Amino acid sequence: MDYRNIFTLGERGLRVEALGGALLCGGSVYAWRHEYVRPLEELQLPAGCFVMDGPCAARSATSGTAYRFAAPGDRLDVIHASDSGLDCRRYICLGEGDAVAWRGLEDLLVWREENGEICVTGCRPGEVIAIPREIGGLPVTRAELGPDTLTEISRELIISEGIRELRLDFSAAPGLERLDFPASARLMASPLAHERTNWFRRQSRPVYLGGWYLGTPGGVAALGSDELVIRPGTVAIADGADFKCPWRGITLPDSLRHIGRLAFADARALESLRLPDGPLTAGEYAFEQHPKLPELKLPR
């Protein structure tokens, strides 16, 4: 199979990554639009194109080049960049009598429309799960992904910039190794079973995601200190974030509004705790067993 990607570059240039059923550029996922051609048919390539020899390797093509499709199965990806985003066309060469059985990214997704916006609620399980920034011309603003989508075969979860709210359940996806989380998004609740994923366990520093503190997998050794200072802007601590709490001191920022269940439980070394000035709620047993601290009462 002859496989190539053709890129038309804007003034800022174009840096892309192939995801299989989609393309990642500038933090956003773009789906391919499929068009079908016949053997020996020619496609005139616009000036300023690049030919991609691998998933991330592009080389310049001659201006005005015509591409000829040699045989069924030949595939050509043509990408036009503009200030409004990318127009991604995938040309697939079909032979006589070939049936079209190609499934696009949108065919793999399950979603619902809410007041002119899209909430993605599921996806056909696969190693790479990509959530685009729009579906059917409507913006994707929310995603709720559970164990029917994030499964034991899931390895990468790529979420586009522009999505505002996410609810994630990793309980069936311990093999997840990569999570591209948009700066625009906030978690709607504590993620479930994130601590069991390869992605989380391989982190060495404090892990933050969508306004939440998820924990420090390496504990005191990774941080190089037994004093944990949660960074400003954090709004919540995940359930069980630092269960069997190793910290001698914890400082919580004034932005914090919620501490999850069992977040700092079994805190036998904890001697000092700086709470935020604003309103705060806490789940059950958030600081269970803290013999070195005075009586601690937190709102529920």
C-alpha atoms as a printed R data frame, in Angstrom:
    type eleno elety resid chain resno       x      y       z
1   ATOM     1    CA   MET     A     1   0.000  0.000   0.000
2   ATOM     2    CA   ASP     A     2   1.329  3.419  -0.956
3   ATOM     3    CA   TYR     A     3   0.651  5.774   1.964
4   ATOM     4    CA   ARG     A     4   1.452  9.505   1.908
5   ATOM     5    CA   ASN     A     5   0.291 12.658   3.646
6   ATOM     6    CA   ILE     A     6   0.285 15.989   1.782
7   ATOM     7    CA   PHE     A     7   0.312 19.196   3.852
8   ATOM     8    CA   THR     A     8  -0.416 22.733   2.678
9   ATOM     9    CA   LEU     A     9   1.357 24.998   5.162
10  ATOM    10    CA   GLY     A    10   0.069 28.272   6.553
11  ATOM    11    CA   GLU     A    11   2.380 31.128   7.549
12  ATOM    12    CA   ARG     A    12   2.950 29.581  10.981
13  ATOM    13    CA   GLY     A    13   3.864 26.194   9.543
14  ATOM    14    CA   LEU     A    14   2.239 22.903  10.446
15  ATOM    15    CA   ARG     A    15   3.342 20.308  12.989
16  ATOM    16    CA   VAL     A    16   1.153 17.221  13.002
17  ATOM    17    CA   GLU     A    17   0.922 13.703  14.383
18  ATOM    18    CA   ALA     A    18  -0.967 10.845  12.769
19  ATOM    19    CA   LEU     A    19  -3.406  9.090  15.131
20  ATOM    20    CA   GLY     A    20  -4.723  6.457  12.746
21  ATOM    21    CA   GLY     A    21  -8.289  7.643  12.280
22  ATOM    22    CA   ALA     A    22  -7.464 11.299  12.836
23  ATOM    23    CA   LEU     A    23  -4.744 13.936  12.921
24  ATOM    24    CA   LEU     A    24  -3.411 15.888  15.920
25  ATOM    25    CA   CYS     A    25  -2.273 19.465  15.360
26  ATOM    26    CA   GLY     A    26  -1.866 22.268  17.892
27  ATOM    27    CA   GLY     A    27  -3.714 20.329  20.592
28  ATOM    28    CA   SER     A    28  -6.778 19.651  18.409
29  ATOM    29    CA   VAL     A    29  -7.948 16.425  16.775
30  ATOM    30    CA   TYR     A    30  -9.121 16.663  13.155
31  ATOM    31    CA   ALA     A    31 -11.075 13.904  11.464
32  ATOM    32    CA   TRP     A    32 -10.381 12.840   7.871
33  ATOM    33    CA   ARG     A    33 -12.964 13.513   5.181
34  ATOM    34    CA   HIS     A    34 -12.924 10.602   2.763
35  ATOM    35    CA   GLU     A    35 -12.944 10.843  -1.017
36  ATOM    36    CA   TYR     A    36 -12.540  7.916  -3.419
37  ATOM    37    CA   VAL     A    37 -10.566  7.716  -6.673
38  ATOM    38    CA   ARG     A    38  -9.734  5.122  -9.343
39  ATOM    39    CA   PRO     A    39  -6.341  3.748 -10.443
40  ATOM    40    CA   LEU     A    40  -4.359  6.093 -12.733
41  ATOM    41    CA   GLU     A    41  -6.486  9.067 -11.687
42  ATOM    42    CA   GLU     A    42  -4.417 12.227 -11.052
43  ATOM    43    CA   LEU     A    43  -4.730 14.756  -8.244
44  ATOM    44    CA   GLN     A    44  -3.112 18.165  -8.733
45  ATOM    45    CA   LEU     A    45  -1.283 19.137  -5.566
46  ATOM    46    CA   PRO     A    46  -1.382 22.824  -4.602
47  ATOM    47    CA   ALA     A    47   1.833 24.797  -4.150
48  ATOM    48    CA   GLY     A    48   3.543 24.679  -0.765
49  ATOM    49    CA   CYS     A    49   2.747 21.045   0.030
50  ATOM    50    CA   PHE     A    50   4.730 18.609   2.134
51  ATOM    51    CA   VAL     A    51   4.798 14.838   1.711
52  ATOM    52    CA   MET     A    52   4.838 12.842   4.924
53  ATOM    53    CA   ASP     A    53   7.088  9.788   4.815
54  ATOM    54    CA   GLY     A    54   6.201  8.624   8.338
55  ATOM    55    CA   PRO     A    55   3.914  9.492  11.260
56  ATOM    56    CA   CYS     A    56   5.765 12.770  11.923
57  ATOM    57    CA   ALA     A    57   8.301 13.135   9.071
58  ATOM    58    CA   ALA     A    58   7.438 15.575   6.260
59  ATOM    59    CA   ARG     A    59   9.401 16.655   3.201
60  ATOM    60    CA   SER     A    60   8.686 19.400   0.710
61  ATOM    61    CA   ALA     A    61   6.948 18.490  -2.549
62  ATOM    62    CA   THR     A    62   7.570 20.200  -5.868
63  ATOM    63    CA   SER     A    63   5.166 23.076  -6.516
64  ATOM    64    CA   GLY     A    64   2.218 22.071  -8.696
65  ATOM    65    CA   THR     A    65   2.998 18.331  -8.552
66  ATOM    66    CA   ALA     A    66   0.314 15.926  -9.756
67  ATOM    67    CA   TYR     A    67  -0.104 12.702  -7.793
68  ATOM    68    CA   ARG     A    68  -1.171  9.601  -9.748
69  ATOM    69    CA   PHE     A    69  -2.929  6.775  -7.931
70  ATOM    70    CA   ALA     A    70  -1.264  3.569  -9.046
71  ATOM    71    CA   ALA     A    71  -3.370  0.750  -7.595
72  ATOM    72    CA   PRO     A    72  -6.310 -0.057  -5.341
73  ATOM    73    CA   GLY     A    73  -5.387  0.566  -1.703
74  ATOM    74    CA   ASP     A    74  -3.211  3.568  -2.592
75  ATOM    75    CA   ARG     A    75  -3.960  6.308  -0.054
76  ATOM    76    CA   LEU     A    76  -3.257 10.021  -0.015
77  ATOM    77    CA   ASP     A    77  -3.868 12.477   2.847
78  ATOM    78    CA   VAL     A    78  -4.247 16.112   1.778
79  ATOM    79    CA   ILE     A    79  -4.298 18.765   4.524
80  ATOM    80    CA   HIS     A    80  -4.992 22.462   3.978
81  ATOM    81    CA   ALA     A    81  -4.073 24.808   6.833
82  ATOM    82    CA   SER     A    82  -5.784 28.126   7.462
83  ATOM    83    CA   ASP     A    83  -6.496 30.452  10.377
84  ATOM    84    CA   SER     A    84  -9.793 28.615  10.923
85  ATOM    85    CA   GLY     A    85  -8.111 25.216  11.278
86  ATOM    86    CA   LEU     A    86  -7.341 22.244   9.058
87  ATOM    87    CA   ASP     A    87  -9.275 20.743   6.175
88  ATOM    88    CA   CYS     A    88  -8.180 17.100   6.071
89  ATOM    89    CA   ARG     A    89  -9.032 15.002   3.001
90  ATOM    90    CA   ARG     A    90  -8.143 11.334   2.733
91  ATOM    91    CA   TYR     A    91  -8.170  9.981  -0.825
92  ATOM    92    CA   ILE     A    92  -8.480  6.193  -1.132
93  ATOM    93    CA   CYS     A    93  -8.007  4.376  -4.428
94  ATOM    94    CA   LEU     A    94 -10.649  1.756  -5.184
95  ATOM    95    CA   GLY     A    95 -10.536 -0.989  -7.777
96  ATOM    96    CA   GLU     A    96 -13.364 -2.252  -9.960
97  ATOM    97    CA   GLY     A    97 -16.045 -3.804  -7.788
98  ATOM    98    CA   ASP     A    98 -14.455 -2.681  -4.486
99  ATOM    99    CA   ALA     A    99 -16.948 -1.873  -1.725
100 ATOM   100    CA   VAL     A   100 -16.450  1.203   0.471
101 ATOM   101    CA   ALA     A   101 -16.180 -0.001   4.061
102 ATOM   102    CA   TRP     A   102 -14.074  2.816   5.524
103 ATOM   103    CA   ARG     A   103 -15.185  4.200   8.881
104 ATOM   104    CA   GLY     A   104 -14.390  7.790   9.759
105 ATOM   105    CA   LEU     A   105 -13.695  9.147  13.239
106 ATOM   106    CA   GLU     A   106 -17.272 10.388  13.705
107 ATOM   107    CA   ASP     A   107 -18.573  6.901  12.869
108 ATOM   108    CA   LEU     A   108 -16.725  5.589  15.932
109 ATOM   109    CA   LEU     A   109 -18.131  8.125  18.408
110 ATOM   110    CA   VAL     A   110 -21.368  8.254  20.395
111 ATOM   111    CA   TRP     A   111 -22.664 11.682  21.380
112 ATOM   112    CA   ARG     A   112 -25.682 13.788  22.235
113 ATOM   113    CA   GLU     A   113 -26.549 17.354  21.293
114 ATOM   114    CA   GLU     A   114 -27.173 19.883  24.067
115 ATOM   115    CA   ASN     A   115 -28.301 23.388  23.024
116 ATOM   116    CA   GLY     A   116 -26.195 23.436  19.886
117 ATOM   117    CA   GLU     A   117 -23.181 21.820  21.553
118 ATOM   118    CA   ILE     A   118 -21.943 18.221  21.610
119 ATOM   119    CA   CYS     A   119 -21.279 15.939  24.574
120 ATOM   120    CA   VAL     A   120 -19.311 12.813  23.602
121 ATOM   121    CA   THR     A   121 -20.556  9.880  25.674
122 ATOM   122    CA   GLY     A   122 -18.671  6.981  24.172
123 ATOM   123    CA   CYS     A   123 -16.402  5.625  21.488
124 ATOM   124    CA   ARG     A   124 -15.711  2.284  19.895
125 ATOM   125    CA   PRO     A   125 -12.939  0.776  22.068
126 ATOM   126    CA   GLY     A   126  -9.462  0.966  20.564
127 ATOM   127    CA   GLU     A   127  -5.824  1.568  21.400
128 ATOM   128    CA   VAL     A   128  -6.132  5.261  20.462
129 ATOM   129    CA   ILE     A   129  -9.233  7.235  21.444
130 ATOM   130    CA   ALA     A   130  -9.386 10.694  19.855
131 ATOM   131    CA   ILE     A   131 -12.039 13.292  20.675
132 ATOM   132    CA   PRO     A   132 -12.316 16.042  18.005
133 ATOM   133    CA   ARG     A   133 -13.202 19.665  18.651
134 ATOM   134    CA   GLU     A   134 -16.336 19.491  16.518
135 ATOM   135    CA   ILE     A   135 -18.818 16.926  15.187
136 ATOM   136    CA   GLY     A   136 -21.187 17.664  12.339
137 ATOM   137    CA   GLY     A   137 -20.207 21.322  12.434
138 ATOM   138    CA   LEU     A   138 -21.121 21.684  16.139
139 ATOM   139    CA   PRO     A   139 -18.487 22.284  18.862
140 ATOM   140    CA   VAL     A   140 -17.641 19.489  21.276
141 ATOM   141    CA   THR     A   141 -17.686 21.029  24.769
142 ATOM   142    CA   ARG     A   142 -18.076 17.992  27.065
143 ATOM   143    CA   ALA     A   143 -16.980 14.360  27.196
144 ATOM   144    CA   GLU     A   144 -18.085 11.607  29.579
145 ATOM   145    CA   LEU     A   145 -15.915  8.524  29.055
146 ATOM   146    CA   GLY     A   146 -16.458  5.380  31.094
147 ATOM   147    CA   PRO     A   147 -15.237  1.757  31.188
148 ATOM   148    CA   ASP     A   148 -17.206  0.874  28.051
149 ATOM   149    CA   THR     A   149 -14.964  3.325  26.148
150 ATOM   150    CA   LEU     A   150 -11.725  3.311  28.154
151 ATOM   151    CA   THR     A   151 -11.014 -0.429  28.164
152 ATOM   152    CA   GLU     A   152  -8.130 -2.823  28.757
153 ATOM   153    CA   ILE     A   153  -6.900 -2.235  25.192
154 ATOM   154    CA   SER     A   154  -6.802  1.575  25.519
155 ATOM   155    CA   ARG     A   155  -3.285  3.014  25.335
156 ATOM   156    CA   GLU     A   156  -3.782  6.677  24.341
157 ATOM   157    CA   LEU     A   157  -6.515  9.220  25.058
158 ATOM   158    CA   ILE     A   158  -6.250 12.428  23.003
159 ATOM   159    CA   ILE     A   159  -8.731 15.229  23.774
160 ATOM   160    CA   SER     A   160  -8.961 18.417  21.702
161 ATOM   161    CA   GLU     A   161  -8.432 21.943  22.938
162 ATOM   162    CA   GLY     A   162 -11.726 23.792  23.311
163 ATOM   163    CA   ILE     A   163 -13.505 21.035  25.261
164 ATOM   164    CA   ARG     A   164 -14.574 22.556  28.584
165 ATOM   165    CA   GLU     A   165 -15.728 19.710  30.835
166 ATOM   166    CA   LEU     A   166 -14.657 16.085  31.249
167 ATOM   167    CA   ARG     A   167 -15.764 13.122  33.331
168 ATOM   168    CA   LEU     A   168 -13.329 10.186  33.179
169 ATOM   169    CA   ASP     A   169 -13.468  6.635  34.513
170 ATOM   170    CA   PHE     A   170 -10.206  4.678  34.085
171 ATOM   171    CA   SER     A   171 -11.276  1.637  36.108
172 ATOM   172    CA   ALA     A   172 -11.096 -0.673  33.062
173 ATOM   173    CA   ALA     A   173  -8.024  0.951  31.451
174 ATOM   174    CA   PRO     A   174  -4.915  0.195  33.536
175 ATOM   175    CA   GLY     A   175  -2.839 -0.002  30.335
176 ATOM   176    CA   LEU     A   176  -3.386  3.674  29.474
177 ATOM   177    CA   GLU     A   177   0.045  5.191  28.775
178 ATOM   178    CA   ARG     A   178  -0.711  8.619  27.296
179 ATOM   179    CA   LEU     A   179  -3.252 11.291  28.187
180 ATOM   180    CA   ASP     A   180  -3.369 14.564  26.216
181 ATOM   181    CA   PHE     A   181  -5.630 16.792  28.313
182 ATOM   182    CA   PRO     A   182  -6.620 20.235  26.989
183 ATOM   183    CA   ALA     A   183  -5.788 23.357  28.994
184 ATOM   184    CA   SER     A   184  -9.338 24.535  28.299
185 ATOM   185    CA   ALA     A   185 -10.963 21.626  30.189
186 ATOM   186    CA   ARG     A   186 -11.930 21.079  33.817
187 ATOM   187    CA   LEU     A   187 -12.798 17.796  35.477
188 ATOM   188    CA   MET     A   188 -16.449 17.523  36.495
189 ATOM   189    CA   ALA     A   189 -15.610 15.095  39.337
190 ATOM   190    CA   SER     A   190 -12.722 13.105  40.734
191 ATOM   191    CA   PRO     A   191 -11.471 10.707  38.016
192 ATOM   192    CA   LEU     A   192 -12.019  7.053  38.853
193 ATOM   193    CA   ALA     A   193  -9.096  4.610  39.157
194 ATOM   194    CA   HIS     A   194  -6.538  6.972  37.609
195 ATOM   195    CA   GLU     A   195  -3.971  5.705  40.126
196 ATOM   196    CA   ARG     A   196  -4.036  2.255  38.467
197 ATOM   197    CA   THR     A   197  -3.094  3.484  34.996
198 ATOM   198    CA   ASN     A   198   0.423  3.278  33.584
199 ATOM   199    CA   TRP     A   199   0.106  6.968  32.713
200 ATOM   200    CA   PHE     A   200  -0.236  7.966  36.367
201 ATOM   201    CA   ARG     A   201   2.183  5.467  37.893
202 ATOM   202    CA   ARG     A   202   4.997  6.606  35.594
203 ATOM   203    CA   GLN     A   203   4.749 10.219  36.782
204 ATOM   204    CA   SER     A   204   7.493 11.288  39.179
205 ATOM   205    CA   ARG     A   205   6.251 14.723  40.270
206 ATOM   206    CA   PRO     A   206   2.905 15.923  41.645
207 ATOM   207    CA   VAL     A   207   0.201 15.250  39.052
208 ATOM   208    CA   TYR     A   208  -2.419 17.903  38.249
209 ATOM   209    CA   LEU     A   209  -5.272 17.514  35.786
210 ATOM   210    CA   GLY     A   210  -8.106 19.883  34.957
211 ATOM   211    CA   GLY     A   211  -7.854 21.879  38.197
212 ATOM   212    CA   TRP     A   212  -7.445 18.746  40.359
213 ATOM   213    CA   TYR     A   213  -4.454 17.404  42.284
214 ATOM   214    CA   LEU     A   214  -4.285 13.636  41.658
215 ATOM   215    CA   GLY     A   215  -1.334 12.739  43.869
216 ATOM   216    CA   THR     A   216   2.435 12.255  43.853
217 ATOM   217    CA   PRO     A   217   3.169  8.640  42.826
218 ATOM   218    CA   GLY     A   218   6.782  8.710  44.006
219 ATOM   219    CA   GLY     A   219   5.984 10.267  47.396
220 ATOM   220    CA   VAL     A   220   8.712 11.976  49.425
221 ATOM   221    CA   ALA     A   221  11.549 10.506  47.333
222 ATOM   222    CA   ALA     A   222  10.107 11.918  44.109
223 ATOM   223    CA   LEU     A   223   9.361 15.351  45.586
224 ATOM   224    CA   GLY     A   224  12.655 15.583  47.474
225 ATOM   225    CA   SER     A   225  10.795 16.909  50.519
226 ATOM   226    CA   ASP     A   226   8.216 15.818  53.071
227 ATOM   227    CA   GLU     A   227   6.446 19.192  52.744
228 ATOM   228    CA   LEU     A   228   3.711 19.195  50.100
229 ATOM   229    CA   VAL     A   229   2.576 22.576  48.745
230 ATOM   230    CA   ILE     A   230  -0.419 22.284  46.416
231 ATOM   231    CA   ARG     A   231  -0.036 24.794  43.606
232 ATOM   232    CA   PRO     A   232  -2.277 27.877  43.431
233 ATOM   233    CA   GLY     A   233  -5.330 27.551  41.202
234 ATOM   234    CA   THR     A   234  -6.033 23.965  42.229
235 ATOM   235    CA   VAL     A   235  -9.746 23.593  43.001
236 ATOM   236    CA   ALA     A   236  -9.984 20.003  44.284
237 ATOM   237    CA   ILE     A   237  -8.026 17.028  45.615
238 ATOM   238    CA   ALA     A   238  -8.904 13.669  44.042
239 ATOM   239    CA   ASP     A   239 -10.282 10.784  46.098
240 ATOM   240    CA   GLY     A   240  -7.394  8.831  47.622
241 ATOM   241    CA   ALA     A   241  -4.818 11.204  46.104
242 ATOM   242    CA   ASP     A   242  -2.149 10.525  48.760
243 ATOM   243    CA   PHE     A   243  -3.639  7.581  50.622
244 ATOM   244    CA   LYS     A   244  -1.122  6.441  53.264
245 ATOM   245    CA   CYS     A   245  -0.093 10.069  53.365
246 ATOM   246    CA   PRO     A   246   3.725 10.435  53.566
247 ATOM   247    CA   TRP     A   247   3.820 14.200  54.177
248 ATOM   248    CA   ARG     A   248   4.948 15.923  57.374
249 ATOM   249    CA   GLY     A   249   3.364 19.199  56.279
250 ATOM   250    CA   ILE     A   250   0.659 20.116  53.727
251 ATOM   251    CA   THR     A   251  -0.180 23.602  52.444
252 ATOM   252    CA   LEU     A   252  -3.459 23.999  50.577
253 ATOM   253    CA   PRO     A   253  -4.088 27.060  48.370
254 ATOM   254    CA   ASP     A   254  -6.970 29.493  48.881
255 ATOM   255    CA   SER     A   255  -8.395 28.393  45.507
256 ATOM   256    CA   LEU     A   256  -9.148 24.910  46.895
257 ATOM   257    CA   ARG     A   257 -12.832 24.070  47.396
258 ATOM   258    CA   HIS     A   258 -12.939 20.280  47.883
259 ATOM   259    CA   ILE     A   259 -10.818 17.502  49.383
260 ATOM   260    CA   GLY     A   260 -11.756 14.037  48.203
261 ATOM   261    CA   ARG     A   261 -12.558 10.943  50.196
262 ATOM   262    CA   LEU     A   262  -9.459  9.316  51.767
263 ATOM   263    CA   ALA     A   263  -7.314 11.979  50.053
264 ATOM   264    CA   PHE     A   264  -4.722 12.180  52.860
265 ATOM   265    CA   ALA     A   265  -5.810  9.213  54.970
266 ATOM   266    CA   ASP     A   266  -3.411  7.264  57.199
267 ATOM   267    CA   ALA     A   267  -1.479 10.503  57.773
268 ATOM   268    CA   ARG     A   268   0.732  9.239  60.593
269 ATOM   269    CA   ALA     A   269   3.619 11.647  59.870
270 ATOM   270    CA   LEU     A   270   1.459 14.759  59.374
271 ATOM   271    CA   GLU     A   271   2.337 17.528  61.834
272 ATOM   272    CA   SER     A   272   1.157 20.712  60.102
273 ATOM   273    CA   LEU     A   273  -1.741 21.556  57.815
274 ATOM   274    CA   ARG     A   274  -2.473 24.926  56.249
275 ATOM   275    CA   LEU     A   275  -6.141 25.093  55.168
276 ATOM   276    CA   PRO     A   276  -7.541 27.613  52.641
277 ATOM   277    CA   ASP     A   277  -9.418 30.701  53.802
278 ATOM   278    CA   GLY     A   278 -12.420 30.146  51.523
279 ATOM   279    CA   PRO     A   279 -15.301 27.641  51.784
280 ATOM   280    CA   LEU     A   280 -14.186 24.021  51.769
281 ATOM   281    CA   THR     A   281 -15.846 20.602  51.698
282 ATOM   282    CA   ALA     A   282 -14.221 17.250  52.385
283 ATOM   283    CA   GLY     A   283 -15.120 13.648  51.687
284 ATOM   284    CA   GLU     A   284 -15.192 10.925  54.315
285 ATOM   285    CA   TYR     A   285 -11.905 10.096  56.045
286 ATOM   286    CA   ALA     A   286  -9.991 12.792  54.125
287 ATOM   287    CA   PHE     A   287  -7.431 12.993  56.973
288 ATOM   288    CA   GLU     A   288  -8.191  9.742  58.799
289 ATOM   289    CA   GLN     A   289  -5.546  8.750  61.389
290 ATOM   290    CA   HIS     A   290  -3.444 11.835  62.000
291 ATOM   291    CA   PRO     A   291  -2.064 11.247  65.535
292 ATOM   292    CA   LYS     A   292   0.378 14.187  65.423
293 ATOM   293    CA   LEU     A   293  -2.268 16.787  64.517
294 ATOM   294    CA   PRO     A   294  -4.747 18.291  66.971
295 ATOM   295    CA   GLU     A   295  -8.437 17.480  66.508
296 ATOM   296    CA   LEU     A   296  -9.338 18.309  62.903
297 ATOM   297    CA   LYS     A   297 -12.894 19.035  61.849
298 ATOM   298    CA   LEU     A   298 -13.691 19.589  58.195
299 ATOM   299    CA   PRO     A   299 -17.084 20.416  56.638
300 ATOM   300    CA   ARG     A   300 -18.774 17.615  54.721
